Structure formats: structure tokens, C-alpha cells
Amino acid sequence: MTKSTDEKKWEREVAPSDAGLRLDKFWGRELSDEGVSRGRVKSWIENGLARVDGEVVTKGKHKLSGYETLVIGADTSGAGDSLPEAVAGDLDAVFEDGHVVVVDKAAGLTTHPAPGEPGPTLVNHLLYKWPDIAGDASGMDGQRPGIVHRLDKDTSGLIAVARTEADRLKLSADFADRKIRKVYLAIVHGKPERETGVIEAPIGRHPTQKTRMAVVEKGGREAKSDYRVLWTGPRGLASLVAVRIHTGRTHQIRVHMAHIGHPLLGDAVYGPRENAEWQRRPDRLATLAPRQMLHAFYLSFTHPASGKKVTLWRKPPEDFLTLLGALPRECLRVGIVGMPGCGKSALLSSLLEAEQPCFSADESVAELYRPGGDGAAMIGQRFGGEYSQEDGGVDKPALFAAMRGSDRMRREIMDMVHPMVRHACEEFFKEHRDEPVCYAEIPLLLEGGWHKRGSVDAVAGVRCPEEKRTGELRKLRGLDSEILAVFDSWQWSEKDKLAACDIELVNDADLDALKTEAARLQAWAQERFERRNADFAAWLDKLWPNLAAEFDNTGEGD
């Protein structure tokens, strides 16, 4: 938001002794005690804000003759410029004295007025709270008073503001000389291949999309960023990284992280494909990245007046923390195993009655073997229809006989079918990501190494007395003793299975007793889910001060 005003201007008569002096040199000398920098003088002249005997002069090298009347300032015409006006706003001042202010800028707030940006901006709010930084009082640029660096509109975090022109000059020089330490936190798509890395890639305007920046081979400016992976979410979905920048190019972190294949979550400009895919997710994560997830976490600088080191940090805002907390807060994936005929399916039925989301590998295989199923198509193509029925489905008795007669054949079928079942299970878990717990009955989970691949978070094993399993339960299922023995031979022993499980359930009585065991499993899984989330929240709370202390001690961010 702006207002029309006459900003401070200066008028001088050129003495004969100054004949031959350059216009910029003259004003640089005259205004040095006013706190106006030579850079500001140069900018005013180039922007038509300097007059010689009433005529605009835009060349600093213009030679003076003596006796001219000179005028310079942000408004030499008397027409008035549009300057930011003071607007009340909620600013979180992290540091404040008579020379410098550091605020924790909220995401969505533009740093300073710009074409097409109606505001209010950070500058509008600064002028309301600290009116002394206005150009007519401080001698600073009236459009961007006190601004020595900037953050993108949708980037949150620490930004330093000078309160006088002298302070601005010193801070600007330190930024130019790379004496300011800045560390950002970002949530990026995927997991960078290396835990730490240095990105040195020049940045310039995108060759065809002029509103964007890009890593360019020619014409770009030097740009260097260091990153470190602090944490990666389940299955590499997204990572929290700390990024320190040695240079301050426009959109540098966003461009550099996209350049190595890991754009920021919520960044539709530099990660359009990834952002579109994220927004199509079936779970609540789809709505939790409305902006680029970037936060200016740590800032360390030399105080322009005292010369002492000022070191500050602020943890990320609520939207950043909500997304970060939601990434690991997915369903606890519990695999259910046991010997053939031990009661796994009955346990799963009890969980379904309790309205728990459940997946059955046996049902998945049955679906794959039906006419038109992917498994039926693959087996039919591989064996030329030898194990296919007329309708295209799998001839299960014939296939079982072949697998029973040949260990090579059994392994080949398993290698075909298991990846499809695992994919179906993964899709089931994705569909129910927002549930606290999901259960999957997978007879060969351990034998297939699913637990080692991270396909499940916990394994529950069903122990059943041998006489009950091979007697009463076998008869209920209509299984031949010999067939059951074949199934047993394809699996680990009960002892080995249960030794690899996180919780053991007992099926040694009736169905009511098994339902009680199902309830015990639910309570155990819910407690584990809550403990996992609480542990992560506690880790995050400790991360921020520990991270800041580490940067203090190591100087990371130089």
C-alpha cells in the first residue's frame, strides 16, 4: 500500500572551485553527512531524479561548470512519488534496538512494494511500528526503507531491517562480502542421493520463461548452496533439509534443489510436475503444502554499531510443522503371519468386524487369478495357456500340482505373483494412509522378506497348538493332511516365524477367545502408533535448538 508524498530532496549551488567535478562525485561528497550512500546517489541520478539548472541529467559522469543550481532527491519534479504508507500489522520482532530490527516474517507477506503487489507488505507494517525508518526521516530509500535482503512472499522466517542509512550501508556491505550467516529449512520431494552436498550452479533468467530463474550455462551469476538432509519420511516420500547459501540469488534454494531433482514441496513454479502429483494424493497430505515449504531458520550477523555478533533462530511456523508432523503420521502397517491353518483369516475377520481396514493376500491372489486378472494374463503368456482355463482364469489345481512337483516352478510363480500382491498391498496402505492402523494378512511375508524391505511397520504372529491346527482347523477348511504338509514345507517353522514377530497372539480356544486376542492386537497397535508420533514430535522439539547450537559452534552457514 502506497501514498503520494514529497520525499526529502537537496538543492545546492555549484561553487567555481567545483568546476570540472563529476555530478555523482559532487553529490556523494555533499550528502555523505546526511547518511546517503554513493550507491543511492547513483541510483537517483540514473532514475532521472537529479536536475542541473532545471534539466534532468541521468549521467553521473556529467561535468559541472560552476554556478549551476543542482537538485537531487526522490522527487525533484514536485509531482510526488507513491511511497509506502504505514499499515498496522502483526509483526513478530525477534530482535530490536536503535540500529537493527529482525522480524520473523510470515509466509504470504511480500517484503516490499512491487508492481502488481497491492500489499500491505512487510515495509508497510515496519513503517507503522517503526516510523523512524521512513525515507524522509532516515535518509534511506523511501520505497524500501531498511531492506538489506529479502525473502520470497511465500517464504517464512528471519529478515533483518536497518533503522538508519549508516546501518543499512554496513549491513549491505556485510551481505555483499558474504559475512552474514543464513541457514534455511526446506521440505523437499524425495530423498537426495547424498546426505550432504554442495550445489555450485550459476543462476540467471530462464531462457523462455522470463518470470522464472534457472540454472544456465551462459550469462548466469555465480550461485552456491550447501545442503544437509536432517530427516527423511517413510519410504523416502519427502525430506527435511538444512540449506545454507553463500550467495543471494533470486529463488536460489528453490532453483538449486529443483536442479538436483528435489524441488520444494508446494513449489508449483520450480516443481510443477511433483506439485501436481502431490495435490492428487488421496490422503490429507494433498492439502498440506499450499506454499513452497521454505523457512529462514537461522541468521547471524555483526551488529553495525556495536560490532558484536548477533545470532538468532526461529522454529518454522505452524503450516510447516503441520506438514512435517503429518509425513510420518501414517497408518501403522501391521502384517499378520502364522502357519497354514492357524486362524489368521479368522483373526482378520474379527478385525473387520471391529471396522479395521484389512488386506488379505489370499484374496489378492484370487483376484489376480480370475479371468482378466494380471496374474492370469502373465501365467497364460509365460506357459502358453498350459495352466489356464477356457475363460482365461488360472487353472489352480493344475498350477498347484506343477508347483508341488517342481521347486523351480514354485519359485518362478512366486517371483511372478508376489510383486503384484506386494503392489496391491502398498496401494491398500496408501488408500488408508490417514487411518491409525491397517492390517495385512500375508502368509509368506517373512519368507518374502517384506519386513526387511520396510513394507510393514510391525509383524503379528498367530500361534496355534499343532493338534488344533492340523486337526480341528484343518477339517473346517476341508484341507487334506498331505496338502497342508506341502503348504507347511513352503514356509518357515512356527518357531522361526514367531521369533521374527513383534507381538504373539494365541489361538488355542474358541472364536470368542480369538476376538479377545484381536482386541488386544488393536490396543497394542494403537499404543505403538501413538508412541511413534509422540517420539517424532519430541525429536522435532529438540531438533530446533540443537540445530541452532550446532550452527553456532561450527560456523555452518558462512
Secondary structure, DSSP 8 states (H G I E B T S, - for coil): -EEEE---EEEEE--GGGTT-BHHHHHHHHTGGGT--HHHHHHHHHTT-EEETTEE---TT-B--SS-EEEEES-SSSS-EEEE--------EEEE-SSEEEEEE-TT--SS-BTTB-S--HHHHHHHH-GGGSHHHH-S-SSSTTBSS---TT-EEEEEEESSHHHHHHHHHHHHTT-SEEEEEEEEES--SSSEEEEE--EEE-SS-TTSEEE-SSS-B--EEEEEEEEE-GGGSEEEEEEEESS--TTHHHHHHHHTT--BTT-TTT-HHHHHHHHT-SSGGGGS-SS--EEEEEEEEE-TTT--EEEEE----HHHHHHHHHTT-S-EEEEEEESTTSSHHHHHHHHHHTT--EEEHHHHHHHHHSTT-HHHHHHHHHTTTTTB-TTSSB-HHHHHHHHHH-HHHHHHHHHHHHHHHHHHHHHHHHHTTTSSEEEEE-TTTTTTTHHHHTS-SEEEEEE--HHIIIIIIHHHHT--HHHHHHHHHTS--HHHHHHT-SEEEE-SS-HHHHHHHHHHHHHHHHHHHHHHHHHHHHHHHHHHHHHHHHHHHH-TT-
